[in-house]
């Protein structure tokens, strides 16, 4: 009986059937709903109904994590993967408020569920032509989006009790975006040395990611031109020969003045 359950789980998590694909997209949808729940509940007082939903999310994450550990060829090695640790901390964050509102700051780590979006790249690349053709830009946008939402969560978790300007997640998101773009309206500032360090991290790391996205959108490092000989798809924009096999390739360009 356990063997049959394990084979069913393996098919859902690793198989190529329609049911397996639907299941993995459902998990991605669950992650996005969990993030949306964090954002929405930041506008409300933490009450019993939120606690119940918290526990439900936590149970699903623990069940998902336990299934993937069970299927892993080397469970102990799997447990130290970054995404596994992110899942574990994320699950703990959903149960942490049971120990008191003082642990509510852990809710920020729920944003780490967004890391699962990276695990879907192969599936999205296979299922959607638009994703295949725009993968570099979409991945760069995802990097920037994950950074913005995680940093906004960090700002909210660390500042909403000490700063009158950070009343909900939207305030934290507004501050993160203004700091990221170096607009700096000055209507919201973070308190103390810790707040200043967070601001510095947002400006340095965020601007780097923003510039990377802009570069991919307006001057991509790689272009999609399949090699007729070896099949290598991505090449440098100014490539004349395939780096893998040396075949001459013909990349269309608009020319330069």
Buried (B, 14 or more C-beta within 10 A) or exposed (E): EEEEEEEEBBBBBEBEEEEBBEBBBEBBEBBBEBBEBBBEBBEEEBEEEBBEBBBEBBEBBBEBBEBBBBBBEEEEEBBEEEBBEBBBBBBBBBBBBEEEEEBBBBBBBBBBBBBBBEEBBEBBBEEEEEBBEBBBBBBBBBBBBBBBBBBBBBBBBBBBEEBEBBBBBBBBBBBBBBBBEEEEEEEBBBBEEEBEEBBEBBBEEBBEBBEBBEBBEEEBEBBBBEBEEEEBEBBEEEBEEBEEEEEEBEEEEEEEE
